[in-house]
């Protein structure tokens, strides 16, 4: 496997890991923050709040699973 392929696999595992929905939601929160800043809203607070809410919901969702 090439270096680029190994790096791509590492990056995928690092960013997405075992919860693609959480990675997608974090990317969406980043995009919403960028749009809010672009239209002139003082949105420095949005991303940290969104990430805390996303992580809390992921923990609560996983705590309910019985493996």
Secondary structure, 3 states (H helix, E strand, C coil): CCHHHHHHHHHHHHHCCCCHHHHHHHHHHHHHHHHHHHCCCCCCCHHHHHHHHHHHHHHHHHHCCCC
